[in-house]
């Protein structure tokens, strides 16, 4: 691996660690050069999306998760995370669509719970 590649890898790992420590703004700062060096890497955009979501930059999170799905339409976690970003923007019907796809692709309890929350909220709003 080249020296630049090694630096990019280390910056990515540092950003991962910062997201895990709930320091999304620091993670985004560490990730900036990685995004520039690896614009077509779904894993880089996924990590950026997680950091944007963690820092309540919901539109940017949405864009990052959509980019992941352009690069890899089978990424169930990106669909789930996109659904969560849409839910937090009160775009419930769009969120429900993404969460349904995530559950169909990978029926994880976390995905099913999120879909149930959105579906219940839609039902309540429709009954008003």
mmCIF file of the C-alpha atoms, coordinates in Angstrom:
data_MODEL
# 
_entry.id   MODEL 
# 
loop_
_atom_site.group_PDB 
_atom_site.id 
_atom_site.type_symbol 
_atom_site.label_atom_id 
_atom_site.label_alt_id 
_atom_site.label_comp_id 
_atom_site.label_asym_id 
_atom_site.label_entity_id 
_atom_site.label_seq_id 
_atom_site.pdbx_PDB_ins_code 
_atom_site.Cartn_x 
_atom_site.Cartn_y 
_atom_site.Cartn_z 
_atom_site.occupancy 
_atom_site.B_iso_or_equiv 
_atom_site.pdbx_formal_charge 
_atom_site.auth_seq_id 
_atom_site.auth_comp_id 
_atom_site.auth_asym_id 
_atom_site.auth_atom_id 
_atom_site.pdbx_PDB_model_num 
ATOM 1   C CA . UNK A 1 1   ? 0.000   0.000  0.000  1.00 0.00 ? 1   UNK A CA 1 
ATOM 2   C CA . UNK A 1 2   ? 1.262   3.456  -0.838 1.00 0.00 ? 2   UNK A CA 1 
ATOM 3   C CA . UNK A 1 3   ? 2.032   5.967  1.853  1.00 0.00 ? 3   UNK A CA 1 
ATOM 4   C CA . UNK A 1 4   ? -1.015  8.016  0.751  1.00 0.00 ? 4   UNK A CA 1 
ATOM 5   C CA . UNK A 1 5   ? -3.190  4.906  0.861  1.00 0.00 ? 5   UNK A CA 1 
ATOM 6   C CA . UNK A 1 6   ? -1.928  4.102  4.342  1.00 0.00 ? 6   UNK A CA 1 
ATOM 7   C CA . UNK A 1 7   ? -2.717  7.633  5.521  1.00 0.00 ? 7   UNK A CA 1 
ATOM 8   C CA . UNK A 1 8   ? -6.201  7.390  4.028  1.00 0.00 ? 8   UNK A CA 1 
ATOM 9   C CA . UNK A 1 9   ? -6.770  4.058  5.756  1.00 0.00 ? 9   UNK A CA 1 
ATOM 10  C CA . UNK A 1 10  ? -5.598  5.451  9.098  1.00 0.00 ? 10  UNK A CA 1 
ATOM 11  C CA . UNK A 1 11  ? -7.836  8.522  8.717  1.00 0.00 ? 11  UNK A CA 1 
ATOM 12  C CA . UNK A 1 12  ? -10.798 6.242  7.941  1.00 0.00 ? 12  UNK A CA 1 
ATOM 13  C CA . UNK A 1 13  ? -10.106 4.116  11.042 1.00 0.00 ? 13  UNK A CA 1 
ATOM 14  C CA . UNK A 1 14  ? -9.766  7.243  13.175 1.00 0.00 ? 14  UNK A CA 1 
ATOM 15  C CA . UNK A 1 15  ? -13.104 8.524  11.862 1.00 0.00 ? 15  UNK A CA 1 
ATOM 16  C CA . UNK A 1 16  ? -14.704 5.136  12.638 1.00 0.00 ? 16  UNK A CA 1 
ATOM 17  C CA . UNK A 1 17  ? -13.384 5.340  16.183 1.00 0.00 ? 17  UNK A CA 1 
ATOM 18  C CA . UNK A 1 18  ? -14.683 8.885  16.591 1.00 0.00 ? 18  UNK A CA 1 
ATOM 19  C CA . UNK A 1 19  ? -18.164 7.884  15.384 1.00 0.00 ? 19  UNK A CA 1 
ATOM 20  C CA . UNK A 1 20  ? -18.114 5.018  17.897 1.00 0.00 ? 20  UNK A CA 1 
ATOM 21  C CA . UNK A 1 21  ? -17.163 7.534  20.614 1.00 0.00 ? 21  UNK A CA 1 
ATOM 22  C CA . UNK A 1 22  ? -20.137 9.713  19.599 1.00 0.00 ? 22  UNK A CA 1 
ATOM 23  C CA . UNK A 1 23  ? -17.894 12.480 18.322 1.00 0.00 ? 23  UNK A CA 1 
ATOM 24  C CA . UNK A 1 24  ? -19.438 12.924 14.870 1.00 0.00 ? 24  UNK A CA 1 
ATOM 25  C CA . UNK A 1 25  ? -18.064 16.390 14.120 1.00 0.00 ? 25  UNK A CA 1 
ATOM 26  C CA . UNK A 1 26  ? -14.519 15.241 14.860 1.00 0.00 ? 26  UNK A CA 1 
ATOM 27  C CA . UNK A 1 27  ? -15.177 12.158 12.723 1.00 0.00 ? 27  UNK A CA 1 
ATOM 28  C CA . UNK A 1 28  ? -16.304 14.327 9.814  1.00 0.00 ? 28  UNK A CA 1 
ATOM 29  C CA . UNK A 1 29  ? -13.132 16.410 10.095 1.00 0.00 ? 29  UNK A CA 1 
ATOM 30  C CA . UNK A 1 30  ? -11.011 13.251 10.034 1.00 0.00 ? 30  UNK A CA 1 
ATOM 31  C CA . UNK A 1 31  ? -13.048 11.849 7.163  1.00 0.00 ? 31  UNK A CA 1 
ATOM 32  C CA . UNK A 1 32  ? -12.864 14.908 4.879  1.00 0.00 ? 32  UNK A CA 1 
ATOM 33  C CA . UNK A 1 33  ? -9.582  13.946 3.166  1.00 0.00 ? 33  UNK A CA 1 
ATOM 34  C CA . UNK A 1 34  ? -10.789 10.350 2.843  1.00 0.00 ? 34  UNK A CA 1 
ATOM 35  C CA . UNK A 1 35  ? -13.964 11.468 1.064  1.00 0.00 ? 35  UNK A CA 1 
ATOM 36  C CA . UNK A 1 36  ? -11.808 13.481 -1.316 1.00 0.00 ? 36  UNK A CA 1 
ATOM 37  C CA . UNK A 1 37  ? -9.409  10.588 -1.937 1.00 0.00 ? 37  UNK A CA 1 
ATOM 38  C CA . UNK A 1 38  ? -12.113 7.909  -2.207 1.00 0.00 ? 38  UNK A CA 1 
ATOM 39  C CA . UNK A 1 39  ? -15.210 9.547  -3.779 1.00 0.00 ? 39  UNK A CA 1 
ATOM 40  C CA . UNK A 1 40  ? -16.562 6.220  -5.041 1.00 0.00 ? 40  UNK A CA 1 
ATOM 41  C CA . UNK A 1 41  ? -16.160 4.237  -1.832 1.00 0.00 ? 41  UNK A CA 1 
ATOM 42  C CA . UNK A 1 42  ? -19.483 3.162  -0.378 1.00 0.00 ? 42  UNK A CA 1 
ATOM 43  C CA . UNK A 1 43  ? -17.907 2.461  3.018  1.00 0.00 ? 43  UNK A CA 1 
ATOM 44  C CA . UNK A 1 44  ? -16.549 6.008  3.221  1.00 0.00 ? 44  UNK A CA 1 
ATOM 45  C CA . UNK A 1 45  ? -19.929 7.513  2.342  1.00 0.00 ? 45  UNK A CA 1 
ATOM 46  C CA . UNK A 1 46  ? -21.656 5.181  4.796  1.00 0.00 ? 46  UNK A CA 1 
ATOM 47  C CA . UNK A 1 47  ? -19.376 6.334  7.613  1.00 0.00 ? 47  UNK A CA 1 
ATOM 48  C CA . UNK A 1 48  ? -19.912 9.958  6.608  1.00 0.00 ? 48  UNK A CA 1 
ATOM 49  C CA . UNK A 1 49  ? -23.670 9.364  6.659  1.00 0.00 ? 49  UNK A CA 1 
ATOM 50  C CA . UNK A 1 50  ? -23.465 7.913  10.142 1.00 0.00 ? 50  UNK A CA 1 
ATOM 51  C CA . UNK A 1 51  ? -21.471 10.941 11.315 1.00 0.00 ? 51  UNK A CA 1 
ATOM 52  C CA . UNK A 1 52  ? -23.906 13.360 9.674  1.00 0.00 ? 52  UNK A CA 1 
ATOM 53  C CA . UNK A 1 53  ? -26.820 11.517 11.284 1.00 0.00 ? 53  UNK A CA 1 
ATOM 54  C CA . UNK A 1 54  ? -25.054 11.618 14.648 1.00 0.00 ? 54  UNK A CA 1 
ATOM 55  C CA . UNK A 1 55  ? -24.591 15.372 14.360 1.00 0.00 ? 55  UNK A CA 1 
ATOM 56  C CA . UNK A 1 56  ? -28.192 15.955 13.190 1.00 0.00 ? 56  UNK A CA 1 
ATOM 57  C CA . UNK A 1 57  ? -27.105 17.094 9.720  1.00 0.00 ? 57  UNK A CA 1 
ATOM 58  C CA . UNK A 1 58  ? -30.053 15.210 8.306  1.00 0.00 ? 58  UNK A CA 1 
ATOM 59  C CA . UNK A 1 59  ? -29.986 16.415 4.694  1.00 0.00 ? 59  UNK A CA 1 
ATOM 60  C CA . UNK A 1 60  ? -26.286 15.616 4.420  1.00 0.00 ? 60  UNK A CA 1 
ATOM 61  C CA . UNK A 1 61  ? -26.895 12.222 6.002  1.00 0.00 ? 61  UNK A CA 1 
ATOM 62  C CA . UNK A 1 62  ? -29.656 11.590 3.472  1.00 0.00 ? 62  UNK A CA 1 
ATOM 63  C CA . UNK A 1 63  ? -27.332 12.532 0.608  1.00 0.00 ? 63  UNK A CA 1 
ATOM 64  C CA . UNK A 1 64  ? -24.536 10.305 1.915  1.00 0.00 ? 64  UNK A CA 1 
ATOM 65  C CA . UNK A 1 65  ? -26.827 7.284  2.300  1.00 0.00 ? 65  UNK A CA 1 
ATOM 66  C CA . UNK A 1 66  ? -28.294 7.889  -1.158 1.00 0.00 ? 66  UNK A CA 1 
ATOM 67  C CA . UNK A 1 67  ? -24.748 7.919  -2.558 1.00 0.00 ? 67  UNK A CA 1 
ATOM 68  C CA . UNK A 1 68  ? -24.059 4.577  -0.865 1.00 0.00 ? 68  UNK A CA 1 
ATOM 69  C CA . UNK A 1 69  ? -27.186 3.165  -2.486 1.00 0.00 ? 69  UNK A CA 1 
ATOM 70  C CA . UNK A 1 70  ? -26.097 4.484  -5.897 1.00 0.00 ? 70  UNK A CA 1 
ATOM 71  C CA . UNK A 1 71  ? -22.824 2.621  -5.431 1.00 0.00 ? 71  UNK A CA 1 
ATOM 72  C CA . UNK A 1 72  ? -24.384 -0.479 -3.829 1.00 0.00 ? 72  UNK A CA 1 
ATOM 73  C CA . UNK A 1 73  ? -28.190 -0.832 -4.049 1.00 0.00 ? 73  UNK A CA 1 
ATOM 74  C CA . UNK A 1 74  ? -28.023 -4.001 -1.924 1.00 0.00 ? 74  UNK A CA 1 
ATOM 75  C CA . UNK A 1 75  ? -26.699 -2.248 1.195  1.00 0.00 ? 75  UNK A CA 1 
ATOM 76  C CA . UNK A 1 76  ? -29.505 -2.912 3.682  1.00 0.00 ? 76  UNK A CA 1 
ATOM 77  C CA . UNK A 1 77  ? -27.896 -0.815 6.418  1.00 0.00 ? 77  UNK A CA 1 
ATOM 78  C CA . UNK A 1 78  ? -27.777 2.229  4.124  1.00 0.00 ? 78  UNK A CA 1 
ATOM 79  C CA . UNK A 1 79  ? -31.506 1.756  3.437  1.00 0.00 ? 79  UNK A CA 1 
ATOM 80  C CA . UNK A 1 80  ? -32.187 1.522  7.185  1.00 0.00 ? 80  UNK A CA 1 
ATOM 81  C CA . UNK A 1 81  ? -30.073 4.588  7.950  1.00 0.00 ? 81  UNK A CA 1 
ATOM 82  C CA . UNK A 1 82  ? -31.669 6.535  5.098  1.00 0.00 ? 82  UNK A CA 1 
ATOM 83  C CA . UNK A 1 83  ? -35.048 5.612  6.561  1.00 0.00 ? 83  UNK A CA 1 
ATOM 84  C CA . UNK A 1 84  ? -33.970 6.920  9.966  1.00 0.00 ? 84  UNK A CA 1 
ATOM 85  C CA . UNK A 1 85  ? -32.698 10.180 8.433  1.00 0.00 ? 85  UNK A CA 1 
ATOM 86  C CA . UNK A 1 86  ? -36.008 10.633 6.600  1.00 0.00 ? 86  UNK A CA 1 
ATOM 87  C CA . UNK A 1 87  ? -37.958 9.789  9.771  1.00 0.00 ? 87  UNK A CA 1 
ATOM 88  C CA . UNK A 1 88  ? -36.087 12.465 11.712 1.00 0.00 ? 88  UNK A CA 1 
ATOM 89  C CA . UNK A 1 89  ? -37.085 14.952 8.997  1.00 0.00 ? 89  UNK A CA 1 
ATOM 90  C CA . UNK A 1 90  ? -40.754 13.875 9.440  1.00 0.00 ? 90  UNK A CA 1 
ATOM 91  C CA . UNK A 1 91  ? -40.798 12.492 5.897  1.00 0.00 ? 91  UNK A CA 1 
ATOM 92  C CA . UNK A 1 92  ? -42.590 9.412  7.139  1.00 0.00 ? 92  UNK A CA 1 
ATOM 93  C CA . UNK A 1 93  ? -43.885 7.895  3.898  1.00 0.00 ? 93  UNK A CA 1 
ATOM 94  C CA . UNK A 1 94  ? -40.417 8.056  2.339  1.00 0.00 ? 94  UNK A CA 1 
ATOM 95  C CA . UNK A 1 95  ? -38.912 6.650  5.538  1.00 0.00 ? 95  UNK A CA 1 
ATOM 96  C CA . UNK A 1 96  ? -41.425 3.810  5.560  1.00 0.00 ? 96  UNK A CA 1 
ATOM 97  C CA . UNK A 1 97  ? -40.485 2.850  1.994  1.00 0.00 ? 97  UNK A CA 1 
ATOM 98  C CA . UNK A 1 98  ? -36.774 2.676  2.818  1.00 0.00 ? 98  UNK A CA 1 
ATOM 99  C CA . UNK A 1 99  ? -37.380 0.800  6.073  1.00 0.00 ? 99  UNK A CA 1 
ATOM 100 C CA . UNK A 1 100 ? -39.634 -1.733 4.324  1.00 0.00 ? 100 UNK A CA 1 
ATOM 101 C CA . UNK A 1 101 ? -36.863 -2.384 1.815  1.00 0.00 ? 101 UNK A CA 1 
ATOM 102 C CA . UNK A 1 102 ? -34.297 -2.748 4.602  1.00 0.00 ? 102 UNK A CA 1 
ATOM 103 C CA . UNK A 1 103 ? -36.516 -5.236 6.459  1.00 0.00 ? 103 UNK A CA 1 
ATOM 104 C CA . UNK A 1 104 ? -37.158 -7.206 3.259  1.00 0.00 ? 104 UNK A CA 1 
ATOM 105 C CA . UNK A 1 105 ? -33.414 -7.377 2.584  1.00 0.00 ? 105 UNK A CA 1 
ATOM 106 C CA . UNK A 1 106 ? -32.379 -8.149 6.160  1.00 0.00 ? 106 UNK A CA 1 
ATOM 107 C CA . UNK A 1 107 ? -35.117 -8.653 8.798  1.00 0.00 ? 107 UNK A CA 1 
ATOM 108 C CA . UNK A 1 108 ? -33.052 -7.459 11.754 1.00 0.00 ? 108 UNK A CA 1 
ATOM 109 C CA . UNK A 1 109 ? -35.024 -6.611 14.921 1.00 0.00 ? 109 UNK A CA 1 
ATOM 110 C CA . UNK A 1 110 ? -33.669 -3.035 14.866 1.00 0.00 ? 110 UNK A CA 1 
ATOM 111 C CA . UNK A 1 111 ? -34.985 -2.563 11.311 1.00 0.00 ? 111 UNK A CA 1 
ATOM 112 C CA . UNK A 1 112 ? -38.355 -4.100 12.162 1.00 0.00 ? 112 UNK A CA 1 
ATOM 113 C CA . UNK A 1 113 ? -38.701 -1.886 15.230 1.00 0.00 ? 113 UNK A CA 1 
ATOM 114 C CA . UNK A 1 114 ? -37.937 1.258  13.211 1.00 0.00 ? 114 UNK A CA 1 
ATOM 115 C CA . UNK A 1 115 ? -40.472 0.242  10.558 1.00 0.00 ? 115 UNK A CA 1 
ATOM 116 C CA . UNK A 1 116 ? -43.080 -0.377 13.259 1.00 0.00 ? 116 UNK A CA 1 
ATOM 117 C CA . UNK A 1 117 ? -42.463 3.063  14.794 1.00 0.00 ? 117 UNK A CA 1 
ATOM 118 C CA . UNK A 1 118 ? -42.835 4.844  11.457 1.00 0.00 ? 118 UNK A CA 1 
ATOM 119 C CA . UNK A 1 119 ? -45.892 2.823  10.455 1.00 0.00 ? 119 UNK A CA 1 
ATOM 120 C CA . UNK A 1 120 ? -47.565 3.540  13.808 1.00 0.00 ? 120 UNK A CA 1 
ATOM 121 C CA . UNK A 1 121 ? -46.823 7.235  13.515 1.00 0.00 ? 121 UNK A CA 1 
ATOM 122 C CA . UNK A 1 122 ? -48.292 7.314  10.010 1.00 0.00 ? 122 UNK A CA 1 
ATOM 123 C CA . UNK A 1 123 ? -51.404 5.517  11.265 1.00 0.00 ? 123 UNK A CA 1 
ATOM 124 C CA . UNK A 1 124 ? -51.849 8.020  14.094 1.00 0.00 ? 124 UNK A CA 1 
ATOM 125 C CA . UNK A 1 125 ? -51.458 10.982 11.735 1.00 0.00 ? 125 UNK A CA 1 
ATOM 126 C CA . UNK A 1 126 ? -53.924 9.485  9.247  1.00 0.00 ? 126 UNK A CA 1 
ATOM 127 C CA . UNK A 1 127 ? -56.516 8.980  12.000 1.00 0.00 ? 127 UNK A CA 1 
ATOM 128 C CA . UNK A 1 128 ? -56.526 12.674 12.917 1.00 0.00 ? 128 UNK A CA 1 
# 
